[in-house]
Amino acid sequence: MSTILNEAFSNLKTVFSNRNIIAISSTNMLYNIFNGLWELWWSLYLIEELNTPITIVGLLATIQNTSRILFQLPGGVLADRIGRKKVIVYGTAMRVIAPIFLFTARSWQWVIPGMVINAVAGLYGPAFNAIIAESLPQERRGAAFGAYRFITSLPQIFMPAVSGYYLNIMGIGRGVRVGLMMFSVAAAVAALVRQLFLTETLNDGKEDLEEIENNRRGMIETFKNQPRTVWAMLVVAVISSFAMRMTWTFLAPYAYYQVGLTEFQYGLLQSVAMAISVPLYLISGMIADRFGRVPCILLARGLGPFDSLSLYLFKDYNQLLAAYGVIGVAQGLGGGRIRAGGYMGGPAWQALVADIVPQRDRGKVMGLMGTISGVLSLPGSYLGGYLYEMNPNMLLVAGSLLEFMQVPIILLFVRDIKKRNA
């Protein structure tokens, strides 16, 4: 045990000796703190304060997802052409504007401009992932991703419970609106820090003939030349994205209306899951380096469907607390889910992509994976709203069954790559 702890602390020290990682992680933690005051409760805010029908809640999520998808691919191209830093700074600056539109909206129609602007800001996603991968030590990339995720996810341990308690006192309407304004200020600080302290990592001024040729190739051709594992991961990402978009928007309303949980109780469930998963990021990263990325991804994705299904199966709060402990294990293993860094996030998942894809193509490949999975999963949120209106229980069961379809694909087609790319 002491050996594992010593290695974990060594990884933390190595990772956070890098200036880029310090700048990204500190601003990301600030983002998570103030984003956590309102984002978890956005669906309830639409229903309670703006009198939005549940099917329109799903439609709004579809509009937001559509807008975000449109900018994933351009974001990846820009990251590979003009550099990671510029894209990240510009995208972060747009996060300042979006909450202001959401704050001023007094009907669901008027939240659309803010949601679109917020989605446009997501163009820095591929650049963000690429600059992290290129700032971490190659020989310990999985552990390094785990150490990074551990630090940046610390606010997510307490913010769901804090925000639930905060909303119990403030009320959903006032609490979300104040949270939006505080988030806008935090985004402005993050943009300034990233402009001042980030260092560009794209090639570090060096470009060999192979990299020049890669850059000239078309986007689709670049992706076509990737190995089978990348294609399998894309299919997994599509399934995960569709299933989670079906259910995620409606989990808080389900817990609130169907199970009868208070905001604090539901927030505490999220905090329990994160309290277990965050420390596991460190260990899972080391496991991924020693025994392979795929076992961590497989176990995480296999346990993933329990996230939605638990609210359907258990109505006793103590049982739900135990269930969310299992969910925390799935998240901590780093296979990539919403709480664990997104549909294509997590230490093991990101490390495997970084292992396979050459540096010059990472932005394009990550952007294209995000675009394809996003486009194919677009109907998910609207379908989720339709199913919720028909039968909320049907929605959770259907989403869980769909998400479990990832498991055989990972078993059959996803493989670790022995030869690591810089």
Beta strands, then each sheet from edge to edge (+ up, - down):
end
